[in-house]
Amino acid sequence: MQEEAGVIDRRRLDTAKKVAKARIQELERRIDQGDFSKKEAKPPVVDNELIHLQAEKMRLKEEDDKELYKHKLLNRTMPERVKDSLWEFWGLTRALRATGELSFVLIQGGSLTISNMWHNPGAVGRAFKAMWQAMRSEKKSEEWLRKVKSQTWYPIAKEAKLAITEPHAELSAREELFMSDWLKIIWNVLGSPLKPISKKAYEAWTKANPARVIERGASAYLDTLRIERFMDGMAMLEKNTGNSPSKEELKDIADVANTLTGRASIGKLEPIASTLTKLFFSPRLWASAIKTGTPYAFIHFGKMTPTARKMAMQDLGRYIGTTMGLVALAATYFNNDDDDETGVETDPRSADFGKIKIGNKYIDPWGGRIQQLVFSTRMTIGALSLIGEGLGREPLPAYKDRKTGDITPLGQGMTPTMAETA
C-alpha cells in the first residue's frame, strides 16, 4: 500500500536531498575555512562473528546469482544451445591436456614457489595445504574462498585487480541443470555402471572427476601464493611510506603477484579475455611467459612503482638464480662425458637452450619462459645481420637446428613465403 501511495519513493527523495544539502554545507565550510585536508578512513572493526556473517551473506549472494543463471539457461533458444555445446566441445582437448598433473606448481606458480622457498617457505606450505584441502573436498574449497572474501583486505585486493579465482555462478547453474562440459559428461558416462550397484559409489565417482579435482587444487594453490605476496607488498608499502598506499601502488603489487603466477593482464584485450580463453590455451599464461621471459623489460620499461619493482626484482632474481644454478649443475654433470643421450644446450640460438636432455626427453626447468630469450637472441642477431649486409658483410648465424646442430642465418634454407615468391 505504501508503494502504491508513493510513500517509499518520497522517503528516498527526501533522503537524497538531505545528503546533497549536507554535502553542500561541508564544501562551503571547507572553502570558507581553507580546509583542504583529507579525512583518513578508519578501518572497520571486525570480529569472528562479523566475518562469519559476511561469509554467509556472500554465500546467499552466490546462490541468488546461480538461480538467475539457471533461469537464463532454461530459456535459451536452440541456436544458443548449439553454440554453447560447440564451445564446450572445442575446449575438450584443452581440458584433457591440463588434467591429471600438477604442472601449475612449477609452470604458472614457478617463480613465486621457488622465490618463497628462499625467503618465506611457510607461504609455500600454506599453499600446498590449501591445495590439498581443496582437492579433497569441494565444500572445503568453497568455505575457504568465502572466508577469504569476508576479510577486511579483500575489497582492497579486488580493487587492485588481484587475480583470485572465483567459481562463476553460471558454471554452478550448468552443473545443477546437467548442462556441464563434455569432460564431466564423459567421466560420468564411464562411471555409469556403478549406478545400479550403488548410488553412493556413483556419487563418489562423479565427485572424483580428476579435471575438477585438479582445477580446485590449482586455484587454491595459486590464489594462496598471490594473496601471500600481495599481503607482503602491502606490508612493504606501509613500512616504506608510513601512509596508506595509493591505488597505483596496490595495482602494481597485484600485477606482480598475478604475472608471477600465470595471470598477467592482457592489456587492451581484457574486454574479450573470456573469448580468447575459449579460442587459445591460457592467453594470460602466454602474457606472463612473455613478460617474465624478458625480465629486464618487465621491471624497467613498464611504469612500475618502486615497491612493486623491488618485489619483481626479488622474486625473479631468486627464481632465475636458482634455476640457472640447477641447469649449471646439470651441464657440469652431463656435458663432460661422451654420452650423446644426455646433455644441456648452452647456445641461446637453439630452441633447446637451457633445457636438460635425457634420451629423447627434454626437461624444461624454466617452465616455458626461456623461449622468449631464444627469440630475442635470434631477432637481435638477425637485426645486426641486416645492418652488416648494408655494409657489405656476411650475415651472422642466428639459428641453430636442434636436430643437426647446424647454425645458419635466419631464413636461410627455409621454404620461401608467398611474399618472397611474388
DAWO-V631748 format. One record per backbone hydrogen bond with DSSP energy under -1.0 kcal/mol. NH is the residue of the N-H (numbers start at 1). CO is the residue of the C=O. If there is no record, write none. Layout:
nh->(NH NH)
co->(CO CO)
This chain:
nh->(5 7 10 11 12 13 14 15 16 17 18 19 20 21 22 23 24 25 26 27 28 29 30 31 32 33 35 51 52 53 54 55 56 57 58 59 60 61 62 63 64 65 66 67 68 69 70 71 72 73 74 76 81 82 83 84 85 86 87 88 89 90 91 92 95 96 97 98 99 105 107 109 113 114 115 116 117 118 119 120 123 125 126 127 128 129 130 131 132 133 134 135 136 137 141 142 143 144 145 146 147 148 149 150 151 154 157 158 159 160 161 162 164 172 173 174 175 176 177 178 179 185 186 187 188 189 190 191 192 194 195 198 202 203 204 205 206 207 208 209 213 214 215 216 217 218 219 220 221 222 223 224 225 226 227 228 229 230 231 232 233 234 235 236 237 238 239 240 241 242 250 251 252 253 254 255 256 257 258 259 260 261 262 263 269 270 272 273 276 277 278 279 280 282 286 287 288 289 290 291 292 293 298 299 300 301 304 309 310 311 312 313 314 315 316 317 318 319 320 321 322 323 324 325 326 327 328 329 330 331 332 333 334 335 343 345 350 353 354 355 356 357 358 359 361 363 367 369 372 374 375 376 377 378 379 380 381 382 383 384 385 386 387 388 389 390 392 393 398 399 400 401 405 408 412 414 421 422)
co->(1 2 6 7 8 9 10 11 12 13 14 15 16 17 18 19 20 21 22 23 24 25 26 27 28 29 30 47 48 49 50 51 52 53 54 55 56 57 58 59 60 61 62 63 64 65 66 67 68 69 70 73 77 78 79 80 81 82 83 84 85 86 87 89 91 92 93 94 96 102 103 104 109 110 111 112 113 115 115 116 120 121 122 123 124 125 126 127 128 129 130 131 132 133 137 138 139 140 141 142 143 144 145 146 148 151 153 154 155 156 158 157 162 168 169 170 171 172 173 175 174 181 182 183 184 185 186 187 189 191 192 194 198 199 200 201 202 203 204 206 209 210 211 212 213 214 215 216 217 218 219 220 221 222 223 224 225 226 227 228 229 230 231 232 233 234 235 236 237 238 246 247 248 249 250 251 252 253 254 255 256 258 259 258 266 267 269 270 272 273 274 275 276 280 282 283 284 285 286 287 288 289 294 295 296 297 302 305 306 307 308 309 310 311 312 313 314 315 316 317 318 319 320 321 322 323 324 325 326 327 328 329 330 331 357 355 347 350 345 352 363 343 361 341 358 356 364 366 369 370 371 372 373 374 375 376 377 378 379 380 381 382 383 384 385 386 389 388 408 408 349 406 401 399 409 411 417 418)
